[in-house]
Amino acid sequence: MKGLIDHVAPGRWEHIRQPTEKELDATSVLSIPIDEASAKLRSGGPIDDEADYAMSIWAGEIPLAMTALAPVADSRLSSATPIPAHVTEYQLPGNRGAGT
């Protein structure tokens, strides 16, 4: 568990509530190749056990964002071919209207 947690967030293991034996017994970690994936998402902050809030251990989330970068033309495309507005002004669906 320590290796997995520190791989995702280096140094985090030293700053978490250490798992109980019961929690460790109920947890399995396996490595499998992933060709496709789906995820279940929810909104809102962490939901910790009430007793955990009495501990001096940081809890929260690190928001991540996906953003479109500058377009990269096909290497075989003529350099004289203009980049159309729908390409230069592209925004990811979740970011549309974010600045308005």
MMTF fields as JSON, N, C-alpha, C and O atoms, coordinates in Angstrom:
{
  "mmtfVersion": "1.0.0",
  "mmtfProducer": "UNKNOWN",
  "numBonds": 399,
  "numAtoms": 400,
  "numGroups": 100,
  "numChains": 1,
  "numModels": 1,
  "chainsPerModel": [1],
  "groupsPerChain": [100],
  "chainIdList": ["A"],
  "bondAtomList": [4, 2, 8, 6, 12, 10, 16, 14, 20, 18, 24, 22, 28, 26, 32, 30, 36, 34, 40, 38, 44, 42, 48, 46, 52, 50, 56, 54, 60, 58, 64, 62, 68, 66, 72, 70, 76, 74, 80, 78, 84, 82, 88, 86, 92, 90, 96, 94, 100, 98, 104, 102, 108, 106, 112, 110, 116, 114, 120, 118, 124, 122, 128, 126, 132, 130, 136, 134, 140, 138, 144, 142, 148, 146, 152, 150, 156, 154, 160, 158, 164, 162, 168, 166, 172, 170, 176, 174, 180, 178, 184, 182, 188, 186, 192, 190, 196, 194, 200, 198, 204, 202, 208, 206, 212, 210, 216, 214, 220, 218, 224, 222, 228, 226, 232, 230, 236, 234, 240, 238, 244, 242, 248, 246, 252, 250, 256, 254, 260, 258, 264, 262, 268, 266, 272, 270, 276, 274, 280, 278, 284, 282, 288, 286, 292, 290, 296, 294, 300, 298, 304, 302, 308, 306, 312, 310, 316, 314, 320, 318, 324, 322, 328, 326, 332, 330, 336, 334, 340, 338, 344, 342, 348, 346, 352, 350, 356, 354, 360, 358, 364, 362, 368, 366, 372, 370, 376, 374, 380, 378, 384, 382, 388, 386, 392, 390, 396, 394],
  "bondOrderList": [1, 1, 1, 1, 1, 1, 1, 1, 1, 1, 1, 1, 1, 1, 1, 1, 1, 1, 1, 1, 1, 1, 1, 1, 1, 1, 1, 1, 1, 1, 1, 1, 1, 1, 1, 1, 1, 1, 1, 1, 1, 1, 1, 1, 1, 1, 1, 1, 1, 1, 1, 1, 1, 1, 1, 1, 1, 1, 1, 1, 1, 1, 1, 1, 1, 1, 1, 1, 1, 1, 1, 1, 1, 1, 1, 1, 1, 1, 1, 1, 1, 1, 1, 1, 1, 1, 1, 1, 1, 1, 1, 1, 1, 1, 1, 1, 1, 1, 1],
  "groupList": [{"groupName": "MET", "atomNameList": ["N", "CA", "C", "O"], "elementList": ["N", "C", "C", "O"], "formalChargeList": [0, 0, 0, 0], "bondAtomList": [1, 0, 2, 1, 3, 2], "bondOrderList": [1, 1, 2], "singleLetterCode": "M", "chemCompType": "L-PEPTIDE LINKING"}, {"groupName": "LYS", "atomNameList": ["N", "CA", "C", "O"], "elementList": ["N", "C", "C", "O"], "formalChargeList": [0, 0, 0, 0], "bondAtomList": [1, 0, 2, 1, 3, 2], "bondOrderList": [1, 1, 2], "singleLetterCode": "K", "chemCompType": "L-PEPTIDE LINKING"}, {"groupName": "GLY", "atomNameList": ["N", "CA", "C", "O"], "elementList": ["N", "C", "C", "O"], "formalChargeList": [0, 0, 0, 0], "bondAtomList": [1, 0, 2, 1, 3, 2], "bondOrderList": [1, 1, 2], "singleLetterCode": "G", "chemCompType": "PEPTIDE LINKING"}, {"groupName": "LEU", "atomNameList": ["N", "CA", "C", "O"], "elementList": ["N", "C", "C", "O"], "formalChargeList": [0, 0, 0, 0], "bondAtomList": [1, 0, 2, 1, 3, 2], "bondOrderList": [1, 1, 2], "singleLetterCode": "L", "chemCompType": "L-PEPTIDE LINKING"}, {"groupName": "ILE", "atomNameList": ["N", "CA", "C", "O"], "elementList": ["N", "C", "C", "O"], "formalChargeList": [0, 0, 0, 0], "bondAtomList": [1, 0, 2, 1, 3, 2], "bondOrderList": [1, 1, 2], "singleLetterCode": "I", "chemCompType": "L-PEPTIDE LINKING"}, {"groupName": "ASP", "atomNameList": ["N", "CA", "C", "O"], "elementList": ["N", "C", "C", "O"], "formalChargeList": [0, 0, 0, 0], "bondAtomList": [1, 0, 2, 1, 3, 2], "bondOrderList": [1, 1, 2], "singleLetterCode": "D", "chemCompType": "L-PEPTIDE LINKING"}, {"groupName": "HIS", "atomNameList": ["N", "CA", "C", "O"], "elementList": ["N", "C", "C", "O"], "formalChargeList": [0, 0, 0, 0], "bondAtomList": [1, 0, 2, 1, 3, 2], "bondOrderList": [1, 1, 2], "singleLetterCode": "H", "chemCompType": "L-PEPTIDE LINKING"}, {"groupName": "VAL", "atomNameList": ["N", "CA", "C", "O"], "elementList": ["N", "C", "C", "O"], "formalChargeList": [0, 0, 0, 0], "bondAtomList": [1, 0, 2, 1, 3, 2], "bondOrderList": [1, 1, 2], "singleLetterCode": "V", "chemCompType": "L-PEPTIDE LINKING"}, {"groupName": "ALA", "atomNameList": ["N", "CA", "C", "O"], "elementList": ["N", "C", "C", "O"], "formalChargeList": [0, 0, 0, 0], "bondAtomList": [1, 0, 2, 1, 3, 2], "bondOrderList": [1, 1, 2], "singleLetterCode": "A", "chemCompType": "L-PEPTIDE LINKING"}, {"groupName": "PRO", "atomNameList": ["N", "CA", "C", "O"], "elementList": ["N", "C", "C", "O"], "formalChargeList": [0, 0, 0, 0], "bondAtomList": [1, 0, 2, 1, 3, 2], "bondOrderList": [1, 1, 2], "singleLetterCode": "P", "chemCompType": "L-PEPTIDE LINKING"}, {"groupName": "ARG", "atomNameList": ["N", "CA", "C", "O"], "elementList": ["N", "C", "C", "O"], "formalChargeList": [0, 0, 0, 0], "bondAtomList": [1, 0, 2, 1, 3, 2], "bondOrderList": [1, 1, 2], "singleLetterCode": "R", "chemCompType": "L-PEPTIDE LINKING"}, {"groupName": "TRP", "atomNameList": ["N", "CA", "C", "O"], "elementList": ["N", "C", "C", "O"], "formalChargeList": [0, 0, 0, 0], "bondAtomList": [1, 0, 2, 1, 3, 2], "bondOrderList": [1, 1, 2], "singleLetterCode": "W", "chemCompType": "L-PEPTIDE LINKING"}, {"groupName": "GLU", "atomNameList": ["N", "CA", "C", "O"], "elementList": ["N", "C", "C", "O"], "formalChargeList": [0, 0, 0, 0], "bondAtomList": [1, 0, 2, 1, 3, 2], "bondOrderList": [1, 1, 2], "singleLetterCode": "E", "chemCompType": "L-PEPTIDE LINKING"}, {"groupName": "GLN", "atomNameList": ["N", "CA", "C", "O"], "elementList": ["N", "C", "C", "O"], "formalChargeList": [0, 0, 0, 0], "bondAtomList": [1, 0, 2, 1, 3, 2], "bondOrderList": [1, 1, 2], "singleLetterCode": "Q", "chemCompType": "L-PEPTIDE LINKING"}, {"groupName": "THR", "atomNameList": ["N", "CA", "C", "O"], "elementList": ["N", "C", "C", "O"], "formalChargeList": [0, 0, 0, 0], "bondAtomList": [1, 0, 2, 1, 3, 2], "bondOrderList": [1, 1, 2], "singleLetterCode": "T", "chemCompType": "L-PEPTIDE LINKING"}, {"groupName": "SER", "atomNameList": ["N", "CA", "C", "O"], "elementList": ["N", "C", "C", "O"], "formalChargeList": [0, 0, 0, 0], "bondAtomList": [1, 0, 2, 1, 3, 2], "bondOrderList": [1, 1, 2], "singleLetterCode": "S", "chemCompType": "L-PEPTIDE LINKING"}, {"groupName": "TYR", "atomNameList": ["N", "CA", "C", "O"], "elementList": ["N", "C", "C", "O"], "formalChargeList": [0, 0, 0, 0], "bondAtomList": [1, 0, 2, 1, 3, 2], "bondOrderList": [1, 1, 2], "singleLetterCode": "Y", "chemCompType": "L-PEPTIDE LINKING"}, {"groupName": "ASN", "atomNameList": ["N", "CA", "C", "O"], "elementList": ["N", "C", "C", "O"], "formalChargeList": [0, 0, 0, 0], "bondAtomList": [1, 0, 2, 1, 3, 2], "bondOrderList": [1, 1, 2], "singleLetterCode": "N", "chemCompType": "L-PEPTIDE LINKING"}],
  "groupTypeList": [0, 1, 2, 3, 4, 5, 6, 7, 8, 9, 2, 10, 11, 12, 6, 4, 10, 13, 9, 14, 12, 1, 12, 3, 5, 8, 14, 15, 7, 3, 15, 4, 9, 4, 5, 12, 8, 15, 8, 1, 3, 10, 15, 2, 2, 9, 4, 5, 5, 12, 8, 5, 16, 8, 0, 15, 4, 11, 8, 2, 12, 4, 9, 3, 8, 0, 14, 8, 3, 8, 9, 7, 8, 5, 15, 10, 3, 15, 15, 8, 14, 9, 4, 9, 8, 6, 7, 14, 12, 16, 13, 3, 9, 2, 17, 10, 2, 8, 2, 14],
  "groupIdList": [1, 2, 3, 4, 5, 6, 7, 8, 9, 10, 11, 12, 13, 14, 15, 16, 17, 18, 19, 20, 21, 22, 23, 24, 25, 26, 27, 28, 29, 30, 31, 32, 33, 34, 35, 36, 37, 38, 39, 40, 41, 42, 43, 44, 45, 46, 47, 48, 49, 50, 51, 52, 53, 54, 55, 56, 57, 58, 59, 60, 61, 62, 63, 64, 65, 66, 67, 68, 69, 70, 71, 72, 73, 74, 75, 76, 77, 78, 79, 80, 81, 82, 83, 84, 85, 86, 87, 88, 89, 90, 91, 92, 93, 94, 95, 96, 97, 98, 99, 100],
  "secStructList": [7, 2, 2, 2, 2, 2, 2, 2, 1, 6, 6, 4, 4, 4, 4, 1, 7, 7, 7, 7, 2, 2, 2, 2, 2, 6, 7, 7, 7, 7, 7, 7, 7, 7, 1, 1, 7, 7, 7, 7, 7, 7, 7, 1, 1, 7, 7, 7, 7, 4, 4, 4, 4, 4, 1, 1, 7, 7, 7, 7, 7, 7, 7, 7, 7, 7, 7, 7, 7, 7, 7, 7, 7, 7, 6, 6, 1, 7, 6, 6, 1, 7, 7, 7, 2, 2, 2, 2, 6, 7, 7, 7, 4, 4, 4, 6, 6, 6, 6, 7],
  "xCoordList": [0.829, 0.0, 0.871, 0.589, 1.921, 2.794, 3.368, 3.393, 3.824, 4.396, 3.402, 3.754, 2.165, 1.131, 0.814, 0.76, 0.607, 0.258, 1.396, 1.162, 2.626, 3.757, 4.06, 4.692, 3.623, 3.78, 2.852, 3.246, 1.636, 0.656, 0.994, 0.91, 1.371, 1.706, 2.925, 2.772, 4.132, 5.346, 5.348, 5.076, 5.66, 5.723, 4.399, 4.365, 3.305, 1.969, 1.799, 1.131, 2.398, 2.198, 2.513, 1.825, 3.53, 3.928, 2.931, 3.037, 1.956, 1.012, -0.43, -1.355, -0.627, -1.995, -2.256, -1.333, -3.543, -3.912, -3.531, -3.974, -2.725, -2.293, -3.485, -4.315, -3.573, -4.709, -4.715, -3.668, -5.906, -6.039, -5.815, -5.854, -5.584, -5.441, -6.69, -6.595, -7.859, -9.123, -9.181, -9.593, -8.765, -8.766, -7.781, -8.089, -6.6, -5.612, -6.098, -5.897, -6.739, -7.261, -8.355, -8.532, -9.088, -10.193, -9.751, -10.582, -8.45, -7.935, -7.0, -6.148, -7.177, -6.269, -5.722, -6.421, -4.479, -3.858, -3.353, -2.624, -3.738, -3.238, -2.821, -3.284, -1.965, -1.477, -2.01, -1.783, -2.721, -3.257, -3.09, -3.194, -2.835, -2.764, -4.162, -5.14, -4.255, -5.548, -5.57, -4.763, -6.504, -6.704, -7.838, -7.795, -8.855, -9.988, -10.368, -10.083, -11.008, -11.401, -12.65, -12.947, -13.358, -14.452, -14.331, -13.683, -14.948, -14.821, -16.162, -16.984, -16.363, -17.53, -17.062, -16.088, -17.741, -17.352, -18.437, -19.615, -18.021, -18.973, -18.409, -17.208, -19.253, -18.779, -18.785, -19.409, -18.085, -18.028, -16.7, -15.918, -16.46, -15.203, -15.141, -16.035, -14.077, -13.891, -15.019, -15.662, -15.233, -16.185, -15.407, -15.272, -14.903, -14.105, -14.949, -16.038, -14.416, -15.058, -14.965, -13.98, -15.983, -16.029, -14.781, -14.266, -14.289, -13.107, -11.864, -10.957, -11.813, -10.645, -10.502, -9.394, -11.614, -11.544, -10.866, -10.454, -10.745, -10.061, -8.546, -7.802, -8.087, -6.647, -6.08, -6.785, -4.832, -4.162, -3.531, -2.318, -4.38, -3.936, -4.725, -5.953, -4.011, -4.67, -5.593, -5.239, -6.757, -7.699, -8.208, -8.344, -8.483, -8.985, -8.816, -8.778, -8.715, -8.553, -7.621, -7.475, -7.001, -6.155, -6.891, -6.865, -7.546, -8.283, -7.335, -6.25, -7.755, -6.993, -7.829, -9.056, -7.183, -7.898, -7.268, -6.056, -8.094, -7.606, -7.877, -8.987, -6.869, -7.022, -6.434, -5.496, -6.987, -6.463, -5.215, -5.183, -4.2, -2.965, -2.99, -3.966, -1.925, -1.843, -1.931, -1.359, -2.646, -2.765, -1.422, -0.557, -1.268, -0.059, -0.494, -1.247, -0.023, -0.413, 0.257, 1.333, -0.39, 0.173, 1.501, 1.58, 2.525, 3.854, 3.877, 4.781, 2.906, 2.856, 1.995, 1.897, 1.374, 0.524, 1.385, 2.42, 0.966, 1.692, 1.684, 0.654, 2.829, 2.911, 2.079, 1.806, 1.673, 0.84, -0.638, -1.445, -0.994, -2.388, -2.724, -2.115, -3.691, -4.03, -4.745, -5.401, -4.596, -5.299, -6.676, -6.76, -7.749, -9.086, -9.443, -8.892, -10.36, -10.773, -11.308, -11.063, -12.047, -12.601, -11.507, -11.76, -10.284, -9.151, -8.469, -8.241, -8.142, -7.423, -8.271, -7.725, -9.598, -10.487, -11.099, -11.987, -10.628, -11.202, -11.082, -10.049, -12.153, -12.147, -12.757, -13.689, -12.222, -12.812, -14.263, -14.571, -15.16, -16.582, -16.826, -17.697, -16.098, -16.304, -15.824, -16.178, -15.018, -14.457, -15.179, -14.849, -16.14, -16.85, -17.633, -18.391, -17.446, -18.152, -17.52, -18.083, -16.369, -15.737, -15.299, -15.273, -14.954, -14.471, -15.526, -15.217, -16.765, -17.815, -18.64, -19.566],
  "yCoordList": [-1.193, 0.0, 1.253, 2.214, 1.233, 2.403, 2.718, 3.875, 1.69, 1.898, 2.495, 3.372, 2.023, 2.536, 3.998, 4.838, 4.284, 5.652, 6.62, 7.714, 6.22, 7.105, 7.217, 8.184, 6.249, 6.363, 7.458, 8.228, 7.524, 8.521, 9.904, 10.898, 9.975, 11.244, 11.011, 10.66, 11.203, 10.923, 11.588, 12.782, 10.797, 11.292, 11.297, 11.6, 10.973, 11.048, 10.044, 10.338, 8.856, 7.803, 8.307, 7.945, 9.128, 9.631, 10.632, 11.014, 11.068, 12.094, 11.611, 12.42, 10.312, 9.782, 9.048, 8.651, 8.877, 8.004, 6.599, 6.127, 5.934, 4.593, 3.635, 3.702, 2.748, 1.833, 0.854, 0.462, 0.478, -0.526, -1.91, -2.076, -2.891, -4.266, -4.71, -5.401, -4.32, -4.683, -4.098, -4.779, -2.829, -2.197, -2.886, -3.114, -3.209, -3.897, -5.279, -5.693, -5.996, -7.328, -7.269, -8.223, -6.167, -6.033, -5.425, -5.184, -5.178, -4.513, -5.435, -6.106, -5.454, -6.182, -5.197, -4.283, -5.393, -4.578, -5.531, -6.475, -5.287, -6.107, -5.246, -4.116, -5.779, -5.085, -5.816, -7.014, -5.08, -5.666, -4.669, -3.462, -5.153, -4.221, -3.697, -4.438, -2.44, -1.822, -1.396, -0.572, -1.966, -1.559, -0.552, 0.35, -0.702, 0.205, 0.376, -0.489, 1.485, 1.713, 2.579, 3.33, 2.463, 3.373, 3.688, 2.959, 4.759, 5.173, 5.65, 6.191, 5.439, 5.968, 7.25, 7.234, 8.341, 9.633, 10.162, 9.841, 10.97, 11.679, 13.067, 13.287, 13.987, 15.325, 15.512, 14.745, 16.537, 16.816, 16.395, 15.687, 16.831, 16.559, 15.171, 14.351, 14.91, 13.606, 13.295, 14.194, 12.018, 11.573, 10.664, 9.465, 11.243, 10.493, 10.056, 10.578, 9.078, 8.687, 9.86, 10.598, 10.019, 11.15, 11.198, 12.283, 10.055, 10.009, 10.554, 11.066, 10.449, 10.926, 12.443, 12.968, 13.145, 14.611, 15.14, 16.299, 14.319, 14.729, 14.635, 15.152, 13.984, 13.807, 15.023, 15.7, 15.281, 16.399, 15.917, 16.004, 15.409, 14.883, 15.594, 15.656, 16.14, 16.877, 15.964, 14.833, 16.466, 15.766, 16.774, 17.957, 16.318, 17.21, 16.564, 15.339, 17.388, 16.879, 17.791, 18.967, 17.26, 18.035, 18.077, 17.095, 19.188, 19.265, 19.157, 19.738, 18.417, 18.273, 18.835, 18.873, 19.266, 19.805, 19.286, 19.088, 19.07, 18.705, 19.901, 20.432, 20.313, 21.478, 21.198, 20.412, 21.839, 21.687, 22.551, 23.688, 22.016, 22.746, 23.258, 23.057, 23.909, 24.453, 23.328, 22.257, 23.565, 22.529, 22.207, 23.073, 20.951, 20.492, 19.94, 18.968, 20.555, 20.15, 18.834, 18.5, 18.105, 16.89, 17.259, 18.271, 16.475, 16.795, 16.813, 17.401, 16.186, 16.163, 17.283, 17.421, 18.078, 19.178, 20.332, 20.636, 20.966, 22.131, 23.236, 23.507, 23.866, 24.956, 26.161, 27.037, 26.218, 27.318, 27.118, 28.03, 25.939, 25.676, 26.375, 26.085, 27.297, 28.023, 27.104, 26.133, 27.441, 26.702, 27.342, 28.529, 26.591, 27.176, 27.56, 27.012, 28.499, 29.019, 27.917, 27.936, 26.943, 25.892, 25.059, 24.372, 25.115, 24.414, 25.322, 24.905, 26.561, 27.464, 27.878, 28.206, 27.868, 28.296, 27.121, 27.312, 25.906, 24.718, 24.77, 25.155, 24.377, 24.214, 22.862, 22.419, 22.206, 20.949, 21.202, 22.274, 20.237, 20.453, 20.963, 21.812, 20.484, 20.927, 22.343, 22.936, 22.893, 24.241, 25.304, 26.485, 24.926, 25.903, 26.859, 26.447, 28.116, 29.135, 29.436, 30.206, 28.855, 29.045, 30.474, 30.934, 31.186, 32.543, 33.6, 34.792, 33.188, 34.183, 34.469, 35.278],
  "zCoordList": [0.0, 0.0, 0.0, -0.715, 0.8, 0.855, -0.524, -0.942, -1.222, -2.552, -3.532, -4.32, -3.487, -4.378, -4.066, -4.963, -2.798, -2.394, -2.702, -3.216, -2.389, -2.665, -4.154, -4.577, -4.957, -6.409, -6.952, -7.828, -6.439, -6.89, -6.334, -7.056, -5.074, -4.422, -3.524, -2.354, -4.066, -3.296, -1.916, -1.785, -0.9, 0.473, 1.205, 2.398, 0.532, 1.146, 2.276, 3.267, 2.141, 3.151, 4.559, 5.514, 4.692, 6.019, 6.584, 7.75, 5.771, 6.205, 6.222, 6.293, 6.158, 6.179, 7.483, 8.193, 7.781, 8.894, 8.467, 7.42, 9.255, 8.893, 8.916, 9.822, 7.931, 7.872, 9.042, 9.559, 9.436, 10.499, 9.899, 8.68, 10.746, 10.282, 9.534, 8.52, 10.027, 9.386, 7.971, 7.032, 7.821, 6.513, 5.56, 4.39, 6.078, 5.25, 4.837, 3.696, 5.763, 5.453, 4.393, 3.635, 4.332, 3.385, 2.049, 1.174, 1.891, 0.697, -0.069, 0.513, -1.382, -2.272, -3.297, -3.735, -3.666, -4.705, -5.771, -5.469, -7.024, -8.107, -9.271, -9.427, -10.067, -11.249, -12.467, -12.64, -13.308, -14.537, -15.668, -15.449, -16.873, -18.009, -18.325, -18.233, -18.692, -18.986, -20.451, -20.882, -21.209, -22.598, -22.704, -23.541, -21.857, -21.802, -20.339, -19.511, -20.028, -18.642, -18.585, -19.514, -17.503, -17.191, -15.707, -14.956, -15.305, -13.913, -13.388, -14.128, -12.111, -11.431, -10.747, -9.995, -11.0, -10.443, -9.526, -9.677, -8.582, -7.743, -7.497, -7.653, -7.121, -6.812, -5.3, -4.567, -4.854, -3.427, -2.837, -3.471, -1.64, -0.965, -0.367, -0.578, 0.385, 1.014, 2.005, 2.546, 2.22, 3.235, 4.177, 3.932, 5.246, 6.208, 7.39, 7.63, 8.127, 9.377, 10.349, 10.355, 11.157, 12.097, 12.975, 13.244, 13.424, 14.296, 13.587, 14.243, 12.265, 11.523, 11.591, 11.484, 11.768, 11.808, 13.071, 13.106, 14.096, 15.323, 15.162, 15.996, 14.103, 13.878, 13.151, 12.402, 13.38, 12.72, 11.412, 11.218, 10.527, 9.238, 8.154, 8.212, 7.149, 6.083, 5.283, 4.951, 4.988, 4.111, 3.101, 3.411, 1.919, 0.887, -0.466, -0.584, -1.48, -2.83, -3.599, -3.265, -4.611, -5.507, -6.836, -7.578, -7.158, -8.422, -9.613, -9.614, -10.609, -11.843, -12.974, -12.884, -14.021, -15.173, -16.451, -16.525, -17.445, -18.761, -19.664, -19.691, -20.389, -21.243, -22.618, -22.757, -23.617, -24.978, -25.127, -24.659, -25.771, -26.028, -27.472, -28.196, -27.872, -29.231, -30.255, -30.052, -31.355, -32.373, -33.018, -33.156, -33.409, -34.094, -35.441, -35.506, -36.506, -37.86, -38.242, -37.745, -39.12, -39.7, -40.351, -41.049, -40.142, -40.679, -42.204, -42.797, -42.84, -44.312, -44.89, -46.109, -44.033, -44.482, -44.979, -44.387, -46.051, -46.572, -45.517, -44.901, -45.316, -44.336, -44.758, -43.938, -46.025, -46.517, -46.155, -46.336, -45.65, -45.302, -43.991, -42.961, -44.018, -42.784, -41.779, -42.154, -40.51, -39.461, -39.295, -38.982, -39.495, -39.391, -37.952, -36.997, -37.815, -36.502, -35.599, -34.393, -36.173, -35.312, -34.655, -33.665, -35.201, -34.594, -33.57, -32.434, -33.957, -33.052, -31.852, -30.799, -31.995, -30.906, -30.151, -29.32, -30.434, -29.811, -28.291, -27.745, -27.63, -26.178, -25.867, -26.539, -24.84, -24.408, -23.993, -23.471, -24.216, -23.893, -22.471, -22.28, -21.482, -20.109, -19.841, -18.822, -20.751, -20.552, -21.355, -21.24, -22.154, -22.987, -22.118, -21.24, -22.366, -21.596, -20.256, -19.478, -19.957, -18.65, -18.419, -17.278, -19.482, -19.305, -19.507, -19.518, -19.665, -19.959, -18.738, -18.794]
}
